[in-house]
Amino acid sequence: MKDLWTAVDRYFEGVLFPDDPVLTQVLAACGDAGLPPIQISPGQGMLLFLLARIQGASKILEFGTLGGYSGIWLARALGNGGQLVTLEADPQHARVAASNFERAGLSGVVDLRVGPALKTLSGLREEGCGPFDFFFIDADKKNIPHYLAWSLKLARPGSVIVVDNIVQGGAVIEKDKGDEGIQGVRRMFEMISEDPGLAATAIQTVGRKGYDGFLVALVEEEHVVV
């Protein structure tokens, strides 16, 4: 089935998206640098672009830069004077991403922070960064509950939060699975279900990346920062 899903993805991309030499070069640079091929697909990138543009985002926070592919989609959605802050734990990934942001002409609107996100986030708060209009969480799954909690601290009513890889090939329903990533995703869902200030939905997807999905949440109420 994955071959069929991939073929359909390629059909959609061929019909809906013009050729983008910059993004092609970015993907090639990620491959040449040996980065894992786990970035979002072009269709998912366009979805992020559209969601951020529809939301009118001027400040975006991304968890998990990798080679900068998703960050380019997000940064392109910003209006004049907008900024993307993107967090990456791996210095090698960050070096590739910085080069790719420069290649895309976006260095001036991207603030790439290197180091474990849970340490970097404290610095953002101390600097008075935020509130952010849009969040994209695509980092290590075991820490997703922490990333969600930090997003709420740095959000405002009306902020949008998107979380990738929330189906995990269907393993998300396995409550007794010992995988820390699966349990992190499940805890995130529990947090959302217990939070009356959030409205959210989860969408299952198939495509070139296999069987997975994403969550979209709207912050409806201001959250107390502690």
C-alpha positions as CSV (number, residue, x, y, z in Angstrom):
1,M,0.0,0.0,0.0
2,K,2.8,2.4,0.7
3,D,3.8,2.4,-3.0
4,L,0.3,3.5,-3.8
5,W,0.2,6.2,-1.1
6,T,3.5,7.5,-2.4
7,A,2.3,7.6,-6.0
8,V,-0.8,9.6,-4.9
9,D,1.4,12.0,-3.0
10,R,3.5,12.5,-6.1
11,Y,0.4,13.1,-8.2
12,F,-0.8,15.8,-5.7
13,E,2.6,17.4,-5.6
14,G,2.9,17.5,-9.4
15,V,-0.6,19.0,-9.8
16,L,-0.6,21.5,-6.9
17,F,3.0,22.6,-6.3
18,P,5.3,24.3,-8.8
19,D,8.9,23.1,-9.0
20,D,10.9,24.6,-6.2
21,P,14.7,24.5,-6.9
22,V,15.5,25.8,-3.4
23,L,13.6,23.1,-1.6
24,T,15.1,20.5,-4.0
25,Q,18.6,21.8,-3.1
26,V,17.7,21.7,0.6
27,L,16.7,18.1,0.5
28,A,19.9,17.2,-1.4
29,A,22.0,19.0,1.1
30,C,20.3,17.1,3.9
31,G,21.0,13.8,2.2
32,D,24.6,14.7,1.4
33,A,25.2,15.6,5.1
34,G,23.8,12.2,6.2
35,L,20.8,13.5,8.0
36,P,18.0,11.0,8.6
37,P,15.3,11.3,5.9
38,I,12.6,12.0,8.4
39,Q,11.6,15.5,7.4
40,I,8.0,16.3,6.5
41,S,6.7,15.6,3.0
42,P,6.1,18.5,0.5
43,G,2.3,18.1,1.0
44,Q,2.8,18.4,4.8
45,G,5.0,21.4,4.3
46,M,2.3,23.1,2.3
47,L,-0.2,22.3,5.0
48,L,2.0,24.0,7.6
49,F,2.5,27.0,5.3
50,L,-1.3,27.3,4.8
51,L,-2.2,26.9,8.4
52,A,0.4,29.5,9.5
53,R,-0.7,31.9,6.7
54,I,-4.4,31.4,7.5
55,Q,-3.6,32.0,11.2
56,G,-1.8,35.2,10.3
57,A,1.3,34.1,12.3
58,S,4.0,36.6,12.8
59,K,5.9,34.7,15.5
60,I,6.4,30.9,15.1
61,L,8.2,28.4,17.4
62,E,9.4,25.1,16.0
63,F,10.6,22.2,18.1
64,G,13.0,20.1,16.0
65,T,14.8,21.9,13.1
66,L,16.6,18.9,11.6
67,G,17.9,20.3,8.2
68,G,15.6,23.2,8.1
69,Y,13.1,21.9,5.5
70,S,10.0,22.4,7.6
71,G,11.4,25.6,9.0
72,I,11.6,27.0,5.4
73,W,7.9,26.3,4.8
74,L,7.0,28.0,8.1
75,A,9.3,31.0,7.6
76,R,7.9,31.6,4.1
77,A,4.4,31.9,5.7
78,L,5.4,34.8,7.9
79,G,4.4,38.3,7.0
80,N,6.8,41.3,6.9
81,G,8.7,41.6,10.2
82,G,7.8,38.0,11.2
83,Q,10.2,35.6,13.0
84,L,10.7,31.9,13.2
85,V,12.4,30.6,16.3
86,T,13.5,27.0,15.8
87,L,15.1,24.7,18.3
88,E,17.6,21.9,17.4
89,A,19.5,19.7,19.9
90,D,22.1,18.3,17.4
91,P,24.9,20.7,16.4
92,Q,25.5,18.9,13.1
93,H,21.8,19.2,12.1
94,A,21.9,22.8,13.1
95,R,24.9,23.6,10.9
96,V,23.1,22.0,7.9
97,A,19.9,23.9,8.7
98,A,21.7,27.2,9.0
99,S,23.2,26.7,5.6
100,N,19.8,25.8,4.2
101,F,18.1,28.9,5.7
102,E,20.8,31.0,4.1
103,R,20.3,29.2,0.8
104,A,16.6,30.0,1.0
105,G,17.3,33.7,1.8
106,L,15.7,33.4,5.2
107,S,18.6,33.8,7.6
108,G,17.3,37.2,8.6
109,V,13.9,35.9,9.8
110,V,15.1,32.6,11.4
111,D,16.5,32.5,15.0
112,L,18.1,29.0,15.2
113,R,18.8,28.0,18.7
114,V,21.1,25.0,19.3
115,G,20.9,22.8,22.4
116,P,18.4,20.7,24.3
117,A,15.0,22.3,23.9
118,L,14.1,22.0,27.5
119,K,17.1,24.2,28.4
120,T,16.7,26.6,25.5
121,L,13.0,27.2,26.3
122,S,13.9,28.6,29.7
123,G,16.1,31.2,28.0
124,L,13.3,32.2,25.6
125,R,11.0,32.8,28.6
126,E,13.7,34.9,30.4
127,E,14.2,37.0,27.3
128,G,10.5,37.7,27.1
129,C,10.0,36.0,23.8
130,G,6.4,35.4,22.9
131,P,3.6,35.0,22.8
132,F,4.0,32.9,19.7
133,D,1.1,32.7,17.3
134,F,1.9,29.2,15.9
135,F,3.8,26.2,17.2
136,F,5.1,23.1,15.3
137,I,6.3,20.2,17.5
138,D,8.3,17.7,15.6
139,A,11.0,16.6,18.0
140,D,11.7,13.6,20.3
141,K,8.4,12.1,21.2
142,K,9.1,11.2,24.8
143,N,9.4,14.9,25.6
144,I,6.2,16.0,23.8
145,P,4.3,16.5,27.0
146,H,7.0,19.0,28.1
147,Y,7.0,20.7,24.7
148,L,3.2,21.1,24.9
149,A,3.4,22.5,28.4
150,W,6.0,25.0,27.3
151,S,4.0,25.9,24.2
152,L,1.1,26.8,26.4
153,K,3.3,29.0,28.6
154,L,4.4,30.8,25.5
155,A,1.0,31.0,23.7
156,R,-1.9,33.4,23.7
157,P,-5.6,32.8,23.2
158,G,-5.8,32.1,19.5
159,S,-2.4,30.4,19.1
160,V,-2.3,27.3,17.0
161,I,-0.3,24.2,18.0
162,V,0.5,21.4,15.4
163,V,2.2,18.2,16.5
164,D,3.6,15.7,14.0
165,N,3.9,11.9,14.2
166,I,1.1,11.3,16.6
167,V,-0.1,7.9,15.1
168,Q,3.2,6.1,15.0
169,G,1.9,3.5,12.6
170,G,-1.0,2.8,14.9
171,A,1.1,2.1,18.0
172,V,-0.4,5.1,19.8
173,I,-3.4,2.9,20.8
174,E,-1.1,0.4,22.6
175,K,-1.3,1.7,26.2
176,D,1.0,-0.9,27.6
177,K,3.8,-0.5,25.0
178,G,7.1,0.2,26.7
179,D,8.4,2.7,24.0
180,E,9.0,6.1,25.6
181,G,8.0,7.9,22.5
182,I,4.6,6.2,22.3
183,Q,4.0,6.9,26.0
184,G,5.0,10.5,25.4
185,V,2.4,10.9,22.7
186,R,-0.3,9.3,24.8
187,R,0.5,11.5,27.7
188,M,0.1,14.5,25.4
189,F,-3.3,13.4,24.4
190,E,-4.2,13.0,28.1
191,M,-3.0,16.5,28.8
192,I,-5.2,17.9,26.1
193,S,-8.2,16.0,27.1
194,E,-7.8,17.4,30.6
195,D,-7.4,21.0,29.5
196,P,-10.6,22.9,29.0
197,G,-8.6,25.8,27.4
198,L,-7.7,23.7,24.4
199,A,-9.8,22.6,21.4
200,A,-8.0,19.9,19.3
201,T,-8.4,17.2,16.7
202,A,-6.1,14.4,15.5
203,I,-5.9,13.4,11.8
204,Q,-4.6,10.1,10.5
205,T,-2.6,10.4,7.3
206,V,-1.1,8.0,4.7
207,G,1.5,8.9,2.1
208,R,5.2,8.7,1.3
209,K,5.9,8.8,5.0
210,G,3.7,5.8,5.7
211,Y,0.9,5.7,8.2
212,D,1.0,8.5,10.7
213,G,-0.9,11.7,11.5
214,F,-0.9,15.0,13.2
215,L,-2.7,17.0,15.9
216,V,-4.0,20.5,15.6
217,A,-4.9,22.4,18.7
218,L,-6.3,25.9,19.3
219,V,-5.5,27.7,22.5
220,E,-8.9,29.1,23.6
221,E,-8.0,30.4,27.0
222,E,-4.9,32.0,28.5
223,H,-2.9,29.5,30.6
224,V,-1.4,30.4,33.9
225,V,2.4,30.5,33.8
226,V,4.0,28.9,36.9
